[in-house]
Amino acid sequence: MCYHIGMRNFVDKTGNVYGRWTVIGPIKETNGVYYITRWLCRCACGVERALRGNNLTIGTSQCCGCLRDEKHILHLLGKRF
């Protein structure tokens, strides 16, 4: 869904999935001059964070770090000590 807020079009990302992130809804923040839209997202492991939309759409943020931890554990499982 697309909304018009001020001079920009606002595309609602609620419900979309990016990597392991599921978008819960928008969060409107202000830096004192401009409104900044961040997205409250929930990772597949349950962690919730507010992320910038472009980090989701271009793939900069795929998860909260749980995937890296899981890969590290799987790597260690194949090693002998």
C-alpha positions in Angstrom: 0.0 0.0 0.0 1.3 3.5 -0.8 0.5 6.6 1.2 1.3 10.2 0.5 3.0 11.9 3.5 4.2 15.4 2.9 6.2 15.5 -0.4 7.1 11.8 -0.5 5.3 8.6 -1.2 5.2 6.2 1.7 5.2 2.5 0.9 3.9 0.4 3.7 6.3 -2.5 4.3 4.3 -4.1 7.1 4.2 -7.9 6.7 7.1 -8.0 4.2 10.0 -10.4 4.9 13.6 -9.4 4.2 16.1 -12.1 5.0 15.1 -13.3 8.5 13.4 -10.0 9.3 9.6 -9.7 9.3 8.3 -6.1 9.3 5.8 -5.4 12.1 5.1 -1.8 11.4 6.4 1.8 10.9 7.9 3.9 13.7 8.0 7.6 13.2 11.0 9.4 14.8 12.2 12.9 14.6 15.6 14.4 14.8 14.2 17.8 15.6 13.9 18.9 12.0 12.8 16.0 9.9 10.6 12.9 10.5 12.5 9.7 10.0 10.6 6.5 9.3 12.1 3.3 10.7 10.5 -0.1 10.7 10.0 -2.3 13.7 11.1 -5.7 12.6 11.2 -9.2 14.3 13.9 -11.6 13.4 13.1 -15.3 13.0 14.8 -15.9 16.4 12.4 -13.4 18.1 14.7 -10.3 18.5 12.9 -7.0 17.6 14.7 -4.0 16.3 14.0 -0.7 14.6 15.6 -0.6 11.1 15.9 1.8 8.3 13.9 0.8 5.2 16.8 1.0 2.8 18.8 -1.4 5.0 16.0 -3.9 4.5 15.4 -3.4 0.8 19.0 -3.4 -0.4 19.9 -6.4 1.9 22.3 -4.6 4.3 20.5 -6.1 7.2 19.5 -9.8 6.8 19.1 -10.7 10.5 20.0 -9.7 14.0 23.3 -11.6 14.0 21.7 -15.0 14.9 22.6 -16.4 11.5 26.3 -15.6 12.1 26.1 -17.3 15.5 24.4 -20.4 14.0 27.0 -20.7 11.2 29.8 -20.4 13.8 28.2 -23.2 15.9 27.8 -25.4 12.8 31.4 -24.8 11.9 32.5 -25.8 15.4 30.4 -28.9 15.4 32.4 -30.3 12.5 35.8 -29.8 14.3 37.6 -32.2 16.5 39.1 -30.9 19.8 
